[in-house]
Amino acid sequence: MLTTTLLDMCELNNLQPGKKITILGAGIAGLVAAYELERLGHQVDIIEGSPRVGGRVWTHRFGTENDAPYAELGAMRIPSSHHHTLHYVKELGLSDKLCKFMTVFEEQNAFINLEGKIFKIKDAPHILQQRYQGIFTDTRYSEQTRLFAAWLKTIVDTISPGDLREGLENDLKSHLMDELERLDLSPYFCEDNESIDLQSFIKQNPGFRARCSKALDMFFEDIIVETGKDLLQLQGGMEQIIDRLVDSIQSPIKCNQRVVAIRVNPEFTEIDYIENGEKHTRHCDYVLCTIPFSVLRKMELTGFDERKLNSIHNTYYCPATKVAFHTKEAFWQNKVFVVVLLLAVKVYVKHTILLLNSIPIAVV
Ligand SMILES: Cc1cc2nc3c(=O)[nH]c(=O)nc-3n(C[C@H](O)[C@H](O)[C@H](O)COP(=O)(O)OP(=O)(O)OC[C@H]3O[C@@H](n4cnc5c(N)ncnc54)[C@H](O)[C@@H]3O)c2cc1C
């Protein structure tokens, strides 16, 4: 649904303005909620547990100058299908900062470590075919099927955790090679066979996904986003969205107040929070909670219905780690040096190399 349609519906249903609403968490969800609730005429205050606002949107700057290099420690890509995010980018006057986000598969100089040897990603499928025996050289399958399978392996090896890499190989061996052999793969090879259009392949072949293991199927769902050619980023850092939201709202934001209990009563909601080591209790007319479930489920929660508790306790969060290196020069732009990514979705921002998923980096 369009963001504007949703907001119109909220406005129509906003029959009693002037409520006092306490928002828990000053990440992007809490700040957008404050922004919209204020516009609807409510009185809002925000309680944030950490010393900073922004939550999982966090631009780290290597210096104080305006053009200091930076790395996104949290969100960095905006898929063009994320209409709500793009709505606020526009609303907050940041549209001119939107620019293309280059994925590792579009970057000609991206390297991958395959079993201790370093290759350009675009060469990896051919090399994989030579290095791996078994399915990648099995002449019962056409050359096209084998190359496509090698591409799948390269993509999965590049951006997925270890168990999935094994999962793909097992699935390929047991039945996915047969499935690929049945399909016409030629439309999905790009020029010079230097990449495949995995997005189109996944979208147009639901039967293939249906035959993948659950974990692999979920990975392919993600990969449609991860490898997309229509990803955007905000030149100057994602935190600009947070800064603009903070500037646009009147609501007080109280940092360093860590909520430890939420008790929902029919007439009001009570929260306990810790500030400077001391526990305080607050009565709130209304509470809008944006604290992640992974934190909420460790709190004392009373008065929540079963369905909510079930979601809070059973939603799985994938751990994510990023490592950013700051170098004196952008040496990888110099042909003498080669930057080796062992496993990465990466972005180069001036002098910063940013790696996802605890990926080690080496320079040879
Ligand atoms: C490494 C990484 C990369 C990502 N990359 C992308 C991407 O490229 N594109 C994309 O769209 N999304 C990405 N995401 C996801 C995106 O960052 C999140 O979906 C989004 O920022 C979540 O916002 P939120 O406000 O719901 O939660 P959060 O940002 O987590 O905000 C919750 C707030 O609650 C506060 N809080 C926590 N506990 C308490 C407490 N006890 N009391 C009071 N306050 C508390 C936190 O400090 C935080 O400020 C990424 C996330 C991570 C971690």
Ligand as a Chemical Component Dictionary entry (heavy atoms), coordinates in Angstrom:
data_LIG
# 
_chem_comp.id                   LIG 
_chem_comp.type                 NON-POLYMER 
_chem_comp.pdbx_formal_charge   0 
_chem_comp.three_letter_code    LIG 
# 
loop_
_chem_comp_atom.comp_id 
_chem_comp_atom.atom_id 
_chem_comp_atom.alt_atom_id 
_chem_comp_atom.type_symbol 
_chem_comp_atom.charge 
_chem_comp_atom.model_Cartn_x 
_chem_comp_atom.model_Cartn_y 
_chem_comp_atom.model_Cartn_z 
_chem_comp_atom.pdbx_ordinal 
LIG C1  C1  C 0 24.359 -4.574 10.226 1  
LIG C2  C2  C 0 22.987 -4.192 9.722  2  
LIG C3  C3  C 0 22.809 -3.881 8.384  3  
LIG C4  C4  C 0 21.573 -3.514 7.905  4  
LIG N1  N1  N 0 21.439 -3.172 6.601  5  
LIG C5  C5  C 0 20.261 -2.735 6.146  6  
LIG C6  C6  C 0 20.132 -2.235 4.837  7  
LIG O1  O1  O 0 21.109 -2.187 4.098  8  
LIG N2  N2  N 0 18.927 -1.790 4.425  9  
LIG C7  C7  C 0 17.831 -1.810 5.261  10 
LIG O2  O2  O 0 16.744 -1.389 4.843  11 
LIG N3  N3  N 0 17.922 -2.262 6.525  12 
LIG C8  C8  C 0 19.098 -2.711 6.975  13 
LIG N4  N4  N 0 19.212 -3.130 8.262  14 
LIG C9  C9  C 0 18.019 -3.165 9.096  15 
LIG C10 C10 C 0 17.669 -1.771 9.626  16 
LIG O3  O3  O 0 18.823 -1.153 10.137 17 
LIG C11 C11 C 0 16.637 -1.949 10.721 18 
LIG O4  O4  O 0 15.540 -2.659 10.206 19 
LIG C12 C12 C 0 16.107 -0.638 11.263 20 
LIG O5  O5  O 0 17.124 0.290  11.509 21 
LIG C13 C13 C 0 15.351 -0.980 12.540 22 
LIG O6  O6  O 0 14.842 0.225  13.095 23 
LIG P1  P1  P 0 13.977 0.165  14.417 24 
LIG O7  O7  O 0 13.715 1.560  14.828 25 
LIG O8  O8  O 0 12.835 -0.762 14.230 26 
LIG O9  O9  O 0 14.907 -0.584 15.483 27 
LIG P2  P2  P 0 16.289 -0.074 16.101 28 
LIG O10 O10 O 0 17.036 0.731  15.121 29 
LIG O11 O11 O 0 16.944 -1.256 16.704 30 
LIG O12 O12 O 0 15.788 0.916  17.234 31 
LIG C14 C14 C 0 15.406 0.456  18.504 32 
LIG C15 C15 C 0 15.859 1.470  19.517 33 
LIG O13 O13 O 0 15.462 0.980  20.785 34 
LIG C16 C16 C 0 16.520 1.225  21.689 35 
LIG N5  N5  N 0 16.420 0.280  22.807 36 
LIG C17 C17 C 0 16.818 -1.012 22.835 37 
LIG N6  N6  N 0 16.581 -1.522 24.051 38 
LIG C18 C18 C 0 16.022 -0.537 24.779 39 
LIG C19 C19 C 0 15.546 -0.469 26.118 40 
LIG N7  N7  N 0 15.605 -1.511 26.955 41 
LIG N8  N8  N 0 15.014 0.697  26.541 42 
LIG C20 C20 C 0 14.935 1.780  25.726 43 
LIG N9  N9  N 0 15.381 1.768  24.447 44 
LIG C21 C21 C 0 15.911 0.610  23.985 45 
LIG C22 C22 C 0 17.776 0.986  20.858 46 
LIG O14 O14 O 0 18.909 1.583  21.476 47 
LIG C23 C23 C 0 17.377 1.628  19.563 48 
LIG O15 O15 O 0 17.714 2.995  19.510 49 
LIG C24 C24 C 0 20.460 -3.494 8.780  50 
LIG C25 C25 C 0 20.630 -3.809 10.124 51 
LIG C26 C26 C 0 21.882 -4.148 10.584 52 
LIG C27 C27 C 0 22.054 -4.463 12.054 53 
# 
loop_
_chem_comp_bond.comp_id 
_chem_comp_bond.atom_id_1 
_chem_comp_bond.atom_id_2 
_chem_comp_bond.value_order 
_chem_comp_bond.pdbx_ordinal 
LIG C1  C2  SING 1  
LIG C2  C3  SING 2  
LIG C2  C26 DOUB 3  
LIG C3  C4  DOUB 4  
LIG C4  N1  SING 5  
LIG C4  C24 SING 6  
LIG N1  C5  DOUB 7  
LIG C5  C6  SING 8  
LIG C5  C8  SING 9  
LIG C6  O1  DOUB 10 
LIG C6  N2  SING 11 
LIG N2  C7  SING 12 
LIG C7  O2  DOUB 13 
LIG C7  N3  SING 14 
LIG N3  C8  DOUB 15 
LIG C8  N4  SING 16 
LIG N4  C9  SING 17 
LIG N4  C24 SING 18 
LIG C9  C10 SING 19 
LIG C10 O3  SING 20 
LIG C10 C11 SING 21 
LIG C11 O4  SING 22 
LIG C11 C12 SING 23 
LIG C12 O5  SING 24 
LIG C12 C13 SING 25 
LIG C13 O6  SING 26 
LIG O6  P1  SING 27 
LIG P1  O7  DOUB 28 
LIG P1  O8  SING 29 
LIG P1  O9  SING 30 
LIG O9  P2  SING 31 
LIG P2  O10 DOUB 32 
LIG P2  O11 SING 33 
LIG P2  O12 SING 34 
LIG O12 C14 SING 35 
LIG C14 C15 SING 36 
LIG C15 O13 SING 37 
LIG C15 C23 SING 38 
LIG O13 C16 SING 39 
LIG C16 N5  SING 40 
LIG C16 C22 SING 41 
LIG N5  C17 SING 42 
LIG N5  C21 SING 43 
LIG C17 N6  DOUB 44 
LIG N6  C18 SING 45 
LIG C18 C19 SING 46 
LIG C18 C21 DOUB 47 
LIG C19 N7  SING 48 
LIG C19 N8  DOUB 49 
LIG N8  C20 SING 50 
LIG C20 N9  DOUB 51 
LIG N9  C21 SING 52 
LIG C22 O14 SING 53 
LIG C22 C23 SING 54 
LIG C23 O15 SING 55 
LIG C24 C25 DOUB 56 
LIG C25 C26 SING 57 
LIG C26 C27 SING 58 
# 
